Every structure is written in C-alpha cells, then in structure tokens.
Amino acid sequence: MWRRRDKHEAAERGDVFGVGVQVYVMDDDGQGDKGWVGDPTGVIVASASTLANGAFEVQRLSGRVWTVAFDEPQYRADGTGPVERANVPEYLLVTAPAASLDDGAAS
C-alpha cells in the first residue's frame, strides 16, 4: 500500500521522475474543472516533454510533462472520463515510497 506524502516534502527531497516510477497526482486549485477527482495514483509510462506555458488545458502548465497510466480509470472535476492515461505536469506529481516487507507484504 502506498503512503501519501506531502507535496512540499517531496520537493525538499528532490524526487526523481522517469518511466516506471509510481506516482501520486496531487490536487492543485489552479486546475479548476480540469483537476482530478480523488487522489489518482499510477505509473509513468512515457518520457517527459517540455511545453510552453498555456499549451495545454491545464493553466500554468509549463516544464516537464509525463504520461501517467492510472491504477484505476479516473474522472476530471468537470465530470469527463473515465481516463486511463493522462499527460500530467511534473509539479503535480509526487513519487510513491518504495514498498518494503514491513509495509504489509506477506513473508
């Protein structure tokens, strides 16, 4: 099971993103209706691209963007969906902690 971490904690740690990394998608009030319902989790499945500010539906989108395949189909706050994959700006991602045997896995 993944444990949720604070967005600021992740920034201080210097999370490293790349294909195969498990991530949380953080909520951001600036997204408005294009935000996600709930707390989506998934895996990065495609390498980052760099987009100019405003090149996407999400306001203030700039910098790296990763394609995330969600663990379960997700819905946007405006009701669109279900979505199995989405391009998500890096500033909205937090890496999931590595699983260990102490996290509830059977020995």
N, C-alpha and C positions, 0 to 999 in steps of 0.2 A: 504494500500500500504506500502511496506517495504521501509525504507530509508537506503541507503548504508552508511556504516561506514568504517572508515579507519582501516586497519589490526592492526596497532600499537596501536590505541585507544582501540581496543578490548583486546589486550594483557595487557595493563595497567589496564583495568577494571577487568580482571580475569574472562572472560566468563566461564560459567558452561555449559557443554555439557551433553546430555543424550537423551534417547528415547523420541520423541515427540517435541524436540526443533527445531524451524525453523532456518535455517542457510543459509548463502551465501557461495559459494565456491569461494575462492579468486584465482586470477591468480598468477602463480609463474613461472618465466622464466626458472627455473631449470627443469621443466617438459618437455620442448621441445614439440615434437609432441604429447605427451600424455596429454597435457594441455587441457582445455575446451574452446570451442568457446563461446564467450559472457560471461555473468555473471549468471551462474546457481544458482538457489535457490531451496530449498527443505526442507524436514523434516527428521531428524534422525529416522530410523526405526529399527535399531538393535544395540545392545550394542557393546562397543568397544572391540577390541582385540589388542594385542601387537605383533608387528612383528619385526624381526631383520632388520637392515639396508640392503636395497637392495633385500628384499624378494619379492618385487612386481615390476611391470613395471615402477613405478614412482621412479626416482632416489632420493636418500636421504630419502626414506620412513622409518621412524622408530617411535617408540612410539605408541600412540593410533590411531586406525583406526575405523571410524564409517561408517555404511551403510546408505547412503542418498538416499531417494526416491525423485527424482526431480519433480518440479511442471509441467514441460513440458519435453518431451524427449530431450536429449542433445547430441551434437556431440563433438568428440575429434578434436584437431587441425589437426590430420592426416587424418580426414575425416571419421573415423569409427563411427558408430552409426546408428540409434538413440539408446540411452541408457536411460532406465527408472530409474535404480538404479546403484549406484557405491560405492565401498569402497574408502573412502576419508580420508587421514591423517588429524588428528586434527589441525595441524599447518596451514592447508589451509582453515579452517572453521572460520566463524565469526557468532555469534548469531545475529538473527534479533531482532530489538527492539520490545517490546510488543506493540500491537495495542491498541489504545485508541479511544474514541469517537471523539477526536479532530483531528484524522488522516483521516477524510473524511467519516466515517461511518454515515449512516443516524440515526437520533434520533427517 
